[in-house]
């Protein structure tokens, strides 16, 4: 019998302490122990991108990380990013452009898009559609195709750029 | 699927990691970025008894120029490789290769050492190490040893690392001013496995190529050097004739197998196309794509 191990991390701004089985993935920990079911599990091998969350501010696959590995780190899921308003513009653009159908891939895409747009703003340019597709290359959508998703992300980038120019 | 149960131990030093490995009565694996190990565990292709987490060992981090070489710590994330000014200055083919490696989220955790230690023949970094003439630093109970990249990749997923040893860093010799290098690949989709990839490293003497090191990925069980194509370039200027000669010679260098997605003939053809493309791009700008 393998003993559970202590893990202490910050999830969506709240400190969390638990004992976990070493083999428990961060994704299963977030879903089962904390009830954060916006973390979707598709492939569990890092191919589909549905489980992507922010770890210390950068997107990672929660299925390719153990809960014990995240000890001392900061995790943000779509629940936290939604509550804080960080993804409000993306959510509105996805809604307006019909950029989701079943919604299974959407949380991972929102986390990736948020980090991508942050990098683009640091670079000071509106990204090309090709660059957006590159950024989303690790996220599978099996319903809508990617056209509307790229439209929505591009729209948010253009609006942010215009707002900065006007300011 | 879920991984089979295993024990987990996080270590703070290489010495502690080696001790943990030696003290494990069953099968132990070192865990760094985990971007290849955890899929293998989740698929139950591998089921060790103990994971030794070396991901927070500071001594395995860092990118620095020292002793005539660029030293890249094993725990360097692919995203750090992509962003590093030192790497872009001294080994820009690694910057180019990192952009092809998997997807952004994988690059945020996956590491240089992990990729090399796994030695996936489709992976970009092993081919780069052979083309760069890099040395792989391996730490074990007896101390640190250094293995030339040409001797490091032994067979499919097999390297010079002995059980229990840790890949701790790579050292890339600093290039002379007249060095030109490039990584490029042909894949069906961005982030997908390359059908063929090429790491090319040329040292020029005046107009002529003095030495060429060409290493291909995805054409065999290890990254493959192309000695005949290299010889066809040596001593000649980089021009349409020498590039055509290198492409012709390449046919004798590569012996890929047919697989479910691509015939050996198609793969060899693509390798030639890629070689022409990369070499013409490494010229002085007068070569056109048609020359390739």
HADDOCK unambig.tbl for C-alpha pairs under 7 A between the chains (distance, minus, plus):
assign (segid A and resid 2 and name CA) (segid B and resid 7 and name CA) 6.16 0.50 0.50
assign (segid A and resid 22 and name CA) (segid B and resid 6 and name CA) 6.57 0.50 0.50
assign (segid A and resid 22 and name CA) (segid B and resid 7 and name CA) 6.01 0.50 0.50
assign (segid A and resid 22 and name CA) (segid B and resid 8 and name CA) 5.77 0.50 0.50
assign (segid A and resid 23 and name CA) (segid B and resid 3 and name CA) 6.36 0.50 0.50
assign (segid A and resid 23 and name CA) (segid B and resid 5 and name CA) 5.58 0.50 0.50
assign (segid A and resid 23 and name CA) (segid B and resid 6 and name CA) 6.12 0.50 0.50
assign (segid A and resid 44 and name CA) (segid B and resid 1 and name CA) 6.79 0.50 0.50
assign (segid A and resid 44 and name CA) (segid B and resid 42 and name CA) 6.75 0.50 0.50
assign (segid A and resid 45 and name CA) (segid B and resid 39 and name CA) 4.46 0.50 0.50
assign (segid A and resid 45 and name CA) (segid B and resid 42 and name CA) 6.82 0.50 0.50
assign (segid A and resid 58 and name CA) (segid B and resid 108 and name CA) 6.96 0.50 0.50
assign (segid A and resid 59 and name CA) (segid B and resid 105 and name CA) 5.22 0.50 0.50
assign (segid A and resid 60 and name CA) (segid B and resid 105 and name CA) 4.64 0.50 0.50
assign (segid A and resid 60 and name CA) (segid B and resid 106 and name CA) 6.49 0.50 0.50
assign (segid A and resid 60 and name CA) (segid B and resid 108 and name CA) 6.51 0.50 0.50
assign (segid A and resid 61 and name CA) (segid B and resid 105 and name CA) 6.49 0.50 0.50
assign (segid A and resid 64 and name CA) (segid B and resid 34 and name CA) 6.56 0.50 0.50
assign (segid A and resid 64 and name CA) (segid B and resid 35 and name CA) 6.07 0.50 0.50
assign (segid A and resid 64 and name CA) (segid B and resid 38 and name CA) 5.52 0.50 0.50
assign (segid A and resid 64 and name CA) (segid B and resid 39 and name CA) 6.77 0.50 0.50
assign (segid A and resid 65 and name CA) (segid B and resid 34 and name CA) 6.91 0.50 0.50
assign (segid A and resid 134 and name CA) (segid B and resid 190 and name CA) 6.73 0.50 0.50
assign (segid A and resid 135 and name CA) (segid B and resid 104 and name CA) 6.61 0.50 0.50
assign (segid A and resid 137 and name CA) (segid B and resid 103 and name CA) 6.21 0.50 0.50
assign (segid A and resid 137 and name CA) (segid B and resid 190 and name CA) 6.37 0.50 0.50
assign (segid A and resid 137 and name CA) (segid B and resid 191 and name CA) 6.51 0.50 0.50
assign (segid A and resid 138 and name CA) (segid B and resid 103 and name CA) 5.19 0.50 0.50
